[in-house]
Structures are given as structure tokens and as C-alpha cells.
Amino acid sequence: QLQASGGGLVQVGGSLSLSCADSGRTAGRTISNNGLGWFRQAPGKEREFVASISWRGGNTNYADSVKGRFTISRDNAKNTVYLQMLNLKPEDTAVYFCAVARSSGVASRPESYQYWGQGTQVTVSS
């Protein structure tokens, strides 16, 4: 079971740090060998890719809209993935979801992910 946290209300230019922990309640499942990702969905819009990280953290990729502002990282010992968000803009407002990829590498398509966490709301006010 994936649970995202850390969302909230922030002003333009502010920062937030999201985390997503996997309780691993599904027998035999660990996310340590899988790529992990963050997606977001704004009202009336489709879910969009934000960032992804490979199983050891050696590879990452980002949506163009967040490059240079967001950083994805992971702690396999804690079964947790993080998303640090800086210089937030109103267009970053969305529900943010974490997900576990089917493979060990990075991935940007939703269909490349097998488990999805509950989202956390991020609201950036202008």
C-alpha cells in the first residue's frame, strides 16, 4: 500500500517536499527493485508524468515543465520515494500520485506502472 504525504497550500515561489512510503503489505512485494515515479492530475485534466527514478537511483527523468525545479529521490531502506519541489507555480496545482513501475528503470507512461498510491493535494496560490 502506497501512501503519499506532504502536500498542502503554498504561495507562488514556495517549496514543498512530498514523500511516498510503501507499507509492503502485499506479501512478498518490495519496491526496492522497481523504478518509481510521480504523476499529477489537475481538475479537468488527464494525469501527467512528473518524474521517475530507477531502482538504485542512478537514472532520473523529468517532465520539461518541472526540470530544474523538482528533484526525485528514493531511500530503498525505507521503501520511500521523495519529490522535492522548489519555485512552485500556480500551474503545479494538482493531486500528486506516486507509483511503482513494472520495470527497474525510469518510465514516463502511466501504463508502465503497476501500483498507484493515494494522492496528496498540492495547491499553489498566486
N, C-alpha and C positions, 0 to 999 in steps of 0.2 A: 504494500500500500504506500503510494507516494503522497506526501503532504507538503505543499508549498506554503511558505510563510514569508513575512517581511514586507508585504505590500502596505500601502497607505496613501495619504494625501500629502503632496509636496508641491512647493512652488516652482515655477519655471527656473531652471538653472540649479535646482537642488539635486540631491542624490538619495538613492535607496539601495539597499542590499537585500536580495531575495535568496532564500535557501529552500532546498527541497530534499527532504530526507525520506529514505525508503526503509520502512519498518521490516521489510523482508518477511512478511507474514506468510507469503506463499512458500510452501515447503520446497526447499532446495533452490530457491531463487536468490541470486545475488546480482547486483548491478555492477559489480566491480569489473566485469569483463565486457561490459557493454558501453557503447557510446551513449552520451546523454545530451539532451537538448532542452532549449527553452523556446516556447512559442507564445504568441499573444493573440488575443481576439478583441477587437473594439466593437462597440454596438453597431449592428448592421453590416459588419464586415466579416470576411472569411478569416479563419485562423491563419496567421502568418508566421513564418520562421523568424527567429531572433538570433539564436546562437547554438552552436554544437561543440562538443568536446569529445575526443577519442578516449578509449578506456584507460590509458595511462596519462592522459592529459597532454600528450605531445603534439597533438594536432587540434586546432580550433578553426571554426569559420563563423562568420557573422553576416547578417543582413547588411546591405550597404547603408541602410538608414541608421544603424547603430554603431557602425565601425568607428573606433576612436573614442567612443563614449561608454560602451558596455564591455565588461570583461566576464567571461565564463571561466569557472574553475571547479575543481572537484576534490573531495577527500574520500578516497576509497575505504579508508579505515572506519569512516563514519557513515559510509553509504549515502553521501550527501553531495549535491551539486549546488553551486552558488551562481548568482548573477549580480555583479556589481554594476550599478547604473549611475552614471555621472551626467551632469549638464542636461538634465531631463527637460523635455519639450512637451507641449500640450499634445502633440501627436503620438506621444508614447503612452498616453492614457489607454488602458486596456486591462483585461484579465490575463494574467500571465500563467502559463502552464509549463510544468516540467514533464519530460518524457524519457523513456528508456528505449534506445534504438535496438533494432533486431541484430545489428552487427556491432563490431568493436570500434568501428571508425566513426567519422563525422558524417552527418546526413542532414539535409535541409528539407526533405519532403515529409509531410505528415505520415504518409503510408510506410515510411521507413522505420516507424516507431511502433512498439508493441504494447507498452504500458504508459498510461497517462495519469498524472496526478490531478488532484483538485486544484483549481486555480486560486490565485490571490490577486485582488484588485489593486491596480496602481492608477492613481489619479493625479495628473499634473495640472495645477491651476495657473492661469495667467494673470 
